[in-house]
Amino acid sequence: MISYGSVTKRFRDGTVAVDTFTLEVPRGSLTVLAGSSGCGKTTLLRMVNRMVDPSQGRVAVDGQDVAGQDPVALRRRIGYVMQNSGLLPHRTVGQNIATVPRLNGMDRAGARRKTAEMMDLVGLAPELMDRYPAQLSGGQQQRVGVARGLAADPDILLMDEPFGAVDPLVRSELQRQLVSLHRTLGTTILFVTHDMDEALALGDHIVLLQSGARIAQQGSPKEFVSDPANDFVREFLGLDRGRRTLHQETAADGSVVLVDSRGRPAGILAE
């Protein structure tokens, strides 16, 4: 679905944000680009919809080089969700969600039906349709952002740290909802985060990046925890500090509790 072929991005000041990056993103996967700020992950994400063009190399969608495609048309068929939702403050929730369907020629009645469908899909109450973003909570705004990204039925959804600005409880709920949506829709999702806990919670496939978008390791969440490639990966995961090492303890009611290296409960072992 998405392929990067020896991609480099060099800015005018000489900064190399991405250095000879190659990756195949499987169709229908939820692939996470993880890494510290400045490692090039957002630059890579924005190459897919031509918000950033590579200095060298090739980015392709379904085998077609995006460099030969009209940027506006490309962006209208690829969903994009960013941190802080990026909603238009002077437009209602319904108008925000309907933006791309309307631009693609859908009539008002059809766009409103599509908006209602998307709101239901992401768990937004119908009465919020005519409210403005400032009247919503942070979690509701992010749900509107996801609904807007999905409103044009894209094959690809790009997500740039979309849950980073909400509180931990809301963030956890949004993560669970995204996994459920992905299972339902089968959309190819490319997700950017600097939070390895989030990457492990969401990703079918994780790509951990170092400076210049050099790949430190890629694989499943289980492979990262059970077989880290090097010291950088171990440190990023917190394995060097025993952060993810769990042991069993028996609680007063007889249940088996998994406890981390600092004595904090991580969960209950199912029978």
C-alpha positions in Angstrom: 0.0 0.0 0.0 2.7 2.5 1.0 6.3 2.2 0.1 9.4 4.3 0.8 12.3 3.7 -1.5 15.7 5.2 -0.4 14.0 8.4 0.7 16.1 11.4 1.9 14.8 14.8 3.0 17.4 17.6 3.3 16.2 21.1 4.2 17.6 24.3 2.9 19.7 24.9 6.0 21.5 21.6 5.4 19.6 19.6 8.1 19.0 16.0 7.0 15.7 15.0 8.6 15.5 11.6 6.8 18.5 9.8 5.5 18.0 7.0 2.9 14.9 5.5 4.4 13.3 2.3 3.0 10.1 0.7 4.2 7.0 -1.2 3.0 3.8 -0.5 5.0 1.6 -3.6 4.6 -2.0 -3.0 3.3 -4.5 -3.0 6.1 -2.0 -2.8 8.8 -1.8 -0.3 11.8 1.9 0.6 11.4 3.5 2.9 14.1 6.5 5.1 13.4 7.9 5.7 16.9 10.9 7.7 18.1 12.0 10.8 19.9 11.2 14.3 18.7 13.2 15.3 15.7 13.9 11.8 14.4 12.0 12.3 11.2 8.8 10.4 11.8 6.4 13.3 11.0 8.4 14.2 7.9 8.0 10.6 6.7 4.2 10.7 7.4 3.8 14.0 5.5 5.6 12.6 2.5 2.7 10.2 1.9 0.2 13.0 1.1 2.9 15.4 -0.3 2.8 17.9 2.5 6.6 17.3 2.3 8.4 16.2 -0.8 11.5 14.1 -0.5 14.9 15.5 -1.7 15.7 12.0 -3.1 14.0 8.7 -3.4 10.5 7.6 -4.0 7.3 7.4 -2.0 4.5 5.3 -3.7 0.9 4.4 -2.9 -0.4 1.3 -4.6 2.8 1.3 -6.7 2.2 4.8 -8.0 4.8 7.5 -7.2 3.0 10.2 -5.3 5.4 12.8 -6.9 3.4 12.5 -10.1 0.0 13.0 -8.5 -1.8 16.3 -7.9 -1.3 17.1 -4.2 -4.9 18.4 -3.6 -6.5 15.3 -5.2 -4.1 13.0 -3.3 -5.0 14.7 0.1 -8.7 14.3 -0.6 -8.4 10.6 -0.7 -6.0 10.1 2.2 -7.3 10.8 5.7 -5.2 12.9 8.0 -5.5 13.4 11.7 -3.2 15.6 13.7 -2.5 16.6 17.3 -5.0 19.1 18.8 -7.5 17.9 16.1 -6.8 20.8 13.7 -10.5 21.6 13.5 -11.8 24.8 11.8 -13.0 26.8 14.8 -15.6 28.8 12.8 -17.3 25.7 11.5 -19.6 23.3 13.4 -18.8 19.7 14.1 -20.9 18.6 11.2 -19.3 21.1 8.8 -15.8 20.0 9.9 -16.5 16.3 9.3 -18.2 17.0 6.0 -15.4 19.1 4.6 -13.8 16.5 2.3 -17.0 14.8 1.1 -18.4 18.3 0.1 -15.1 19.1 -1.7 -15.4 15.8 -3.5 -18.9 16.8 -4.8 -21.3 15.2 -2.3 -24.5 17.1 -1.9 -25.5 18.6 1.5 -28.0 16.0 2.4 -25.6 13.2 1.6 -22.8 14.9 3.5 -25.0 15.3 6.5 -25.9 11.6 6.4 -22.2 10.7 6.1 -21.4 13.0 9.0 -24.0 11.3 11.2 -22.6 7.9 10.2 -19.1 8.9 11.1 -20.1 10.5 14.4 -21.8 7.2 15.4 -18.7 5.3 14.3 -16.4 7.2 16.7 -18.9 7.5 19.5 -20.1 11.1 19.2 -23.6 11.9 20.3 -25.8 13.3 17.4 -26.6 16.5 19.3 -23.0 17.5 19.0 -23.3 17.9 15.2 -24.3 21.6 15.4 -21.9 22.6 18.1 -18.5 24.4 17.5 -15.1 22.9 18.5 -14.7 25.3 21.4 -17.8 23.8 23.0 -16.3 20.3 23.0 -13.9 18.5 25.4 -10.4 17.6 24.2 -11.4 14.0 23.7 -14.5 14.9 21.7 -12.4 17.2 19.5 -10.0 14.4 18.7 -13.0 12.1 17.9 -14.2 14.7 15.5 -10.7 14.8 13.9 -10.8 11.0 13.4 -14.4 11.2 12.0 -13.3 13.9 9.6 -10.3 11.8 8.5 -12.5 8.8 7.8 -15.4 10.7 6.2 -14.1 10.3 2.6 -13.7 6.5 3.1 -9.9 6.6 2.6 -7.8 3.6 2.0 -5.1 5.3 4.1 -5.3 7.2 7.3 -2.3 9.2 8.5 -2.3 10.0 12.2 0.3 12.5 13.6 0.4 12.1 17.4 -3.3 12.6 17.5 -3.8 11.7 21.2 -0.8 13.5 22.7 -2.8 16.5 24.0 -5.5 14.7 26.0 -5.4 13.4 29.6 -4.3 9.7 30.2 -7.8 8.3 30.8 -9.2 9.8 27.6 -6.1 8.9 25.7 -6.5 5.2 26.7 -10.1 5.2 25.6 -9.2 6.8 22.2 -6.5 4.2 21.7 -9.0 1.3 22.4 -11.5 2.9 20.0 -8.9 3.3 17.3 -7.9 -0.4 17.5 -11.6 -1.3 17.3 -12.1 1.0 14.3 -9.1 -0.5 12.6 -10.5 -4.1 13.1 -13.9 -3.0 11.7 -12.7 -0.9 8.7 -9.4 -2.5 7.7 -8.0 0.9 6.7 -4.2 1.1 6.4 -3.2 3.4 9.3 0.2 5.0 9.6 0.5 6.4 13.1 3.2 8.6 14.6 4.1 8.7 18.3 7.0 9.4 20.6 5.4 7.2 23.3 6.5 3.6 23.2 3.6 2.5 25.5 1.2 3.9 22.9 3.2 2.2 20.1 3.0 -1.2 21.9 -0.7 -0.7 22.6 -1.7 0.1 19.0 0.8 -1.3 16.5 0.5 -4.4 14.4 3.9 -3.4 13.2 6.2 -0.9 14.9 9.2 0.9 13.3 11.4 2.6 15.9 13.5 5.4 14.5 16.7 7.0 15.5 18.0 10.4 14.3 17.7 10.8 10.5 14.9 8.3 10.5 17.4 5.4 10.7 15.5 2.2 11.6 16.7 0.9 15.0 14.2 -2.0 14.8 10.9 -3.0 13.3 8.6 -5.8 14.1 5.6 -6.7 16.3 5.1 -5.5 19.8 6.0 -8.9 21.1 9.3 -9.0 19.2 10.3 -5.6 20.6 9.8 -6.7 24.2 11.1 -10.2 23.8 14.0 -9.6 21.4 15.2 -5.9 21.4 17.8 -5.4 18.7 20.3 -3.2 20.6 20.9 -1.0 23.6 19.0 2.0 22.0 15.9 -0.2 21.7 16.3 -1.5 25.2 16.7 2.0 26.5 13.7 3.4 24.6 11.5 0.6 25.9 12.8 1.0 29.4 14.1 -2.6 29.5 17.5 -1.4 30.7 15.7 -0.1 33.9 13.6 -3.2 34.3 10.5 -1.2 33.6 8.7 -3.9 31.7 9.9 -6.8 33.8 6.9 -8.4 35.6 6.6 -11.0 38.3 3.6 -12.7 40.0 2.2 -12.1 43.4 -0.8 -13.6 45.0 -3.4 -11.2 46.4 -5.5 -11.7 49.5 -8.4 -13.0 47.4 -6.2 -15.6 45.8 -6.0 -13.8 42.4 -2.6 -13.6 40.7 -1.4 -10.1 40.2 1.4 -9.1 37.8 3.7 -6.5 39.4 6.4 -4.4 37.8 9.9 -3.8 39.1 8.7 -0.9 41.3 6.0 -3.0 42.9 3.2 -1.4 41.0 0.4 -3.7 39.8 0.3 -4.1 36.0 -2.7 -6.4 35.8 -4.3 -9.6 36.9 -3.4 -13.0 35.4 -6.5 -14.5 33.7 -7.3 -18.1 34.6 
